[in-house]
């Protein structure tokens, strides 16, 4: 088995570190659109970035040109020729090619705000390894984005949150996954699940937990990674001082396909974390409902506004 396909703790291969390379940003690019240019600019304008690994999963010509335009910067490394292998595998490829002590994973439609990487680095807790630190993810209007900090993602909490039942009665509030409406903490706080749009781990911690599970093609791989970090005795932290603006929904893919990937990802995740025969049976039984809800969400996204 390829070492990159070991999602459950066998580790990722590490290349030797380089003197002077502290922070490596890893970005997986696949048909992001015009937002990519600003995302690239923000990363390279940040003095905290020593290395920038771009993983090209098969970009359109205009995006290829955007990446080629920054290739002259000595910090930039572009990985190409592997095709669209999905986000999880692409991120693992980027991590395996990176030399920095700290890996910052950043979506290609996310814009670093000043001090973001420094804040992520400052929040790392070496006494609680593995440690994963997530940024505060913002909408373009400055409001905190849904999904940036989340509770435990379980079949029950997912159903209660998707249907809105968790918000209809105080007794059910504990099942609400999303926490962006809660008061913002003063500093880093343990949070079960953060967003994969922007987060950091040391290269050694990321390798030790096996990197992303490549069984996920697109979406839910971040939820899975957070869960495995915590299962491994580590900690997931939300760092409110690390800010990033995330556009979202910029990928030039059909909404139905994107939502179906989310549905299949959730179904896979629930099967993985089920630790009893009844739990595994329930995870399989929920799969049709999860896929149906995902398809319905895609239909609502594609419906023109009235």
Buried (B, 14 or more C-beta within 10 A) or exposed (E): EEBBBBBEEBBBEBEEBBEEBBBBBBBBBBBBBEBBBBBBBBBBEBEBBBBBBBBBBBBBEEBBEBBEEBEEEEBBBBBBEEEBBBBBBBBBBBBBBBBBBBBBBBBBBBBBBEBBBBBBBBBBEEEBBBBBBBBBBBBEEEEBBBBBBBBBBBBEBBBBBBEEEBBEEEEEEEBBBBBBEEEEBEEBBEBBBBBBBBBBBBBBBBBBBBBBBBBBBBBBBBBBBBBBBBEBEBBBBBBBBBBBBBBBEBBEEEBBEBBBBBBBBBBBBBBBBBEEEEBBEBBEEBBEBBBEBBBEBBEEEEEEEE
